[in-house]
């Protein structure tokens, strides 16, 4: 028992203090280490986030990653040639613009194959859109078209006259209006019955008259053979387009933009409020005359990304992505609605702009900027450009077909703004909330596809994305994805000979190659 007033020796007291000091020091060191690790982790996290939100624009000038996929529309299963005797003649009238007509031509070839019909060279509507009477022969290489499809369908330039009882008689085609997105069964029943009865049928109009999604890959591959191989522009169009591309590329990489800020699209979308009262009157009148009546509220349409991007918005997206004012841009567009006041902000950001009038030294396009020729040249320039950016993609239009063609043309880079994701970002900016604007745009753009293979999800069109049906891999896990053997053309030629069809030159077919620059 300690006596009252007893104290520990000084040495013991000092030992206790020292122990306490050591324990405190250890705690402080542990705390410092933890704080350092936390700050390092936060810094690393911030750094990776910051890095993830940057877009490598240099990489975009190349092609997208293919993951081993390559374009191929060659048949991969038994594909007999067209029989020597067909069930009759199929005529079609393809309405709309160049690319709507292009999709219709693909469908016409497939319909002829389904019905075992002889296809009459498709008619291109001269009045409904372009007021251009160039016709199929004026735009496409007819000989190449017929030869390329020799394994698939018989094609003639017109319905021949027949001799009966010593008299020359014309076959009168039965005119039919096919249902929109008609299933294959309609062609094998109603259409085929009329063809056998009359000898020929005339399907008009023929835009969106065959279902896009068909659960038979060989039919889809036939569409690709037509779209990407058989439909070749006439030599003078290819030469003119190539000369423009060479001129643009002589100064380095270039980008093409389909600036769809035009009267018809703005009227269709119902996006009027940014225009003057007089301009709104013009747009509303155009809508009443050309589209079905529908209640359209601008703020609601804008908020869900249903309005075409303005030229300024396009410029802001590109600048946020990291493109600077040295970027060379070719504008594929008709007459921009609203004039120079809408172009001025874009031009101030990207002054190196080109179009028909600045690059066509022949003057040929100046006479035909709004016809099929001008659209065909724009199509080729956009196809061959390093980067293509559509500002408003929709069913069967210029952008849709180009997106699909560039995918097939070895995954060439495309920039596809997600208007729905971008709409609130632009609306906030207009309301004065500019902080973090470019970062928000980059985050939205990083979630998009830049031209690589990806699954087709409705409402994406087959003509926009023909993967995987029209692509293959040399070393594929799934046998259905494996590239066909090299002797497939010899097999198809042999089948033609067995049918007694020898009036084609085998050199006329081009099933597996893609366009060369």
Helices and strands as residue ranges (DSSP letters): H 10-52, H 57-60, E 70-71, E 89-94, H 98-115, E 118-120, E 123-124, H 135-139, H 142-148, E 154-156, E 162-164, E 167-169, E 174-176, H 184-186, I 187-191, H 192-198, E 200-203, H 217-225, I 226-230, H 235-249, E 255-258, H 263-269, H 277-290, H 298-303, H 311-321, E 329-332, H 340-349, E 353-354, H 356-359, G 365-367, H 372-384, E 387-390, H 398-408, E 413-416, H 419-430, H 437-446, E 471-472, G 479-481, H 488-498, G 506-508
